[in-house]
Amino acid sequence: MIVDIFIPCFVDQMFPDAAMNMVKVLEKLNVGVNYNTEQTCCGQPAFNAGYRDQCREVGEKFIKDFPNDRPIVAPSASCVGMVKNYYGEMFHNSSLHNQYKTIQKNIYEFSDFLVNVLHVTDVGAKFEGVATYHDACSALRELNIKQAPRTLLSNVRGLELREMNDVETCCGFGGTFSVKYESIAVGMAEQKIINVEATKASTIISTDLSCLMHMDGYLKKQGKNIRVMHIADVLASGW
């Protein structure tokens, strides 16, 4: 199998190791990886801020950057959710209708692709420690991703996964929400970390680096010794 990969703009600029680790895992599973270096953004920041015309312009480029009728894998449920659930609002009955429908059926979040397309539940990873998993809102509510990442993590040797209380509650990031409503966003992060600490976990794992970035900022500000890791980083460990 050959797949295209979409690396979201903030992952490319701030967390490139997660993208490279996703590729590492895919290649270990004998999946050919194609990366179009012209790709940029899915348009979600503009969409969420109400700039629909600008979002459509970015979305048109995104569609043209993925002309192949094959799986598109991304290390971000948030961006995948944007393409799957909101491109229809912009491109239905447009000149790009057929192209967007093809992309809509082809695009997958990384853990969802591994478990539900490749039918892989164990990649041979090893990671020593206690961790807890955070359900990103986009993964859970927009893509119904709940079990796939947990299945993969349950097969990581040496990893003890402990569920936190209120695991499905938002961490407070929400894109521009954390900028417009800083005090509320910080309070939500605080409660999330209280729940993390109750598990005695030393690592928070998620499908979405946006959530992890938000929680990591709070952790560092408070001087707490808990690290955050994208699921690709965990699955690429120990081999």
C-alpha positions, 0 to 999 in steps of 0.5 A: 500500500502507498499512502499520502501523508498530510502534516498539519502546519503547526506540526510541521513548524513545531513538532516535526518529530511526531510527523517523522515518527508517524512515517517511521511506524508506517514504513515499518509496516511496509506502507509506502509513504508519499509526501507532497512538499507543496502542502501547507494547511487545511484551513481550520484556523481561518474557518474557526475564526470566521474567515470562510473566504480565506479558508476556502482558498486554503481548502482549494489548495489542499484539495489540489495537493492531494489528487491521488485516490488513495489513503491520506494519513495525518497525525492530527484528528483536528485537521482530519475532522476539518476536512471530513466534516466541514469541507462539504460546507464549502465545496458541495456542488462546486467545481471541486465537489468530486475531488473533495468527496474523494479526499473526504473518504480517503483521509484518516487520523493515524491511529484510526488508520492503523487499527481500522484500515491496516488492522494492526494493533501491535507495532512492536513498540516498547515504552517503560512507564505509567501514562494516561490517555487524553481524548481530544475533542476532535478525535472523539466527537468529530471522528468517533475515535475512542478505542483505536489509540487505546488498543495500540497503547495496550500493546506497547510493552512496558507501558501501563495505561491508566484512565483518568477521571472525566477523560472525555472533558475538553482540555481547554485549548479549542484553537482560538478559544484559548486565546479569546478566553484565556482564563477559562482555558487555563482553568480547564487545563488545571482541572485536566492536570488534576485528573492526570495527577490522580492517576500517578501517570508521568506521561500524557498521550494523545492523538492531537498535539494541539491539546498536548501543547496547551497542557504542556504550557500549563505543566511548565508554567506550574513546574510539574514533572509530567511530559506530553507525547503524541501517540506516534512518538510512543509507537515509534519507541523501543525499536 
